[in-house]
Amino acid sequence: MRVLICPDKFAGTLSAPEVAEAVVAGWSGTGDDLIRRPLSDGGPGFVEVLAEALDGRRIPVPTVDPLGRPVTGEVLLAGHTAYVESAQACGLHLLKPDERDPNVTTSYGLGLLVTAAVEAGAAEVVIGLGGSAVNDGGAGMLAALGAAPVDAAGYALPYGGSYLNSAVALSGAPRLREVSLVAATDVDNPLTGLYGASKVYGPQKGAGEEDVFRLDAALEVFAGVLETAFGVSDLQRQPGGGAAGGIGAALIALGGRVVSGIGLVTTQIGLEKELDAADLVITGEGSFDQQSLRGKVVAGIAGSARDRGLPCIVLCGRNETGYREAASAGVTETYSLTDHFGSTEAALERPAEGLRDLAGRIARLWSR
């Protein structure tokens, strides 16, 4: 039997390649043909997943985290296209829970990664968006590119989303050398409003109720600055503008186009061809919930499997979906680590072990 194993990461515990490896280890010994194709929708693991499939060069880049502390990111250069991952510089996983505060976190580190991609000679820079700790509308990224937001007196603003309510202009033009930009994300939220970056994603980044309203108002002000600076309009309502705390809107203002992260990855790694040849599909992610069914990796894979009449099994850390919801999305069966171990603590402490156990159990049921 040909088994296609194409999971997303288990956030905070295992990368997508590690999840796939654990499943392979648990399934081995059956004689089945196991095909590993780890995935990402633009969030953490985006570069790693593409690096496994593309004949490219990984370039280490010194950058900074959301609080300005030194970290190392990388640029994947494949031909004339460079791939960077916002989470390597702006990721929520880079902060301790008590450090999360979108009022002060910055996307400056992403700007350093984009700069490195431009300096490497790329004609196109694809930026994976997701899993961010920021809500600054890409202001920090723009500052690193040479276009820092300034107040009415001409002074550069402090980093962080809450200071954008004082923005009136940008200090210069971004140094991009006519490079084309692509935002890879499966978040279609607009920049502001009820479904905007602040309201939907701000709380998980540490924003309180008052912070959410203040950040949303600040992004509204900053959208006006971007519209004036780059001659764009209706920036607040553009789908994908709310991705990664509003970085999506900044990229749109710079002339970038928004594409599906999972769509881009699946195309680059040839997943459609593998799906056509598969007998069984296994996917998964850390938390299988309502967001999973709205454009995330699992929903995309399950839907593709359903369209081909293939069974699709989801492995997850925890399962918060109902059977009918999952089935309508194309999911045949769901197995969670919390059910397997009986506790969330054990699921977080021993995810690879649990995935190996579950894969072995599933293999006994499904292998021919």
Disulfide bonds with the S-S distance in Angstrom:
none
